[in-house]
Amino acid sequence: MKTADTILLSLTAACFIIAAHQTLVAGIMVSYPYFMLVAAMLFWYQFRRKKREEAEKSAENQNQARSKPKKKPRR
């Protein structure tokens, strides 16, 4: 996991705790924007993770293609 992803996930957890606290103190209407922010950050984290996994997979496929010996054409 990259540093930026770790920070994003930590911020998401912190915002969730704040939202839960606001729900208990002031009600759901006050904490609704916090929960929406948490949802958006979770979607962003998922997007970043999938994008990174696809990039790693494509780099691995390129390395495998380069390491295979090329066959000589038959005559």
N, C-alpha and C positions, 0 to 999 in steps of 0.2 A: 504494500500500500504506500502510495506516495505521501509526502508531507502535506500537500494541499488537500488531499482526500481525508487525511487524518484530522486536519483542522476543521474541514467542512463537517465531518461526522461529529466531532466534539461540539461544534457550535450548534448543530442540530439537536443534540442531546441537551445542551444548556437551554436552548429556546423551548424545548419541550417541558423542562422542569419549570421554567418561568411561566409557561402557559398553564401548566397544572396548578401552580400556586395562584395565579390570577383567577382561575376557575373557582378555587376554593374561597378566595377572598372576595372577589367582586362579581363573579358569575360568568356564565358562558359567553354572554354578549361582549364582554370586555376582552376575554381571552381568545375570541374567534380569530382575530388577525394573527396572533401568535401561532395558533394551530395551522393556519394557512401558510405561514412562513415556514413552519416545520415541514409541512407536506411538500412545499416547493423545494426546500433544501434537500429533502430525501430523494425527490425525483432528479435533482441535479446531480447528487452523489451517484445514483444508479446510472445516469447517462454517462458520467465521467468514467465509471468503472467498466461499463460495457465497451466504451470507446477504447479504453486502454487495453482491455482483453483482446479486442479485435485487432488492434495494432500489433500486439505481441504475437498473436496467431499468424497474421500475415507475414511478419518478419521471420517467424519460425518456418513458414512454408517457403519463403524465398531462400532461406539458408539451406533447407533440404534440397531445393531444386538446384542450387549451385553446387552442392556437394556430390550429387549424382553424376557419375561419368556419362558422357555423351556417347550414344551408340553410333557406330559408323553405318551409313546407309548401305543396304545390300545392292549388289549389281546383278 
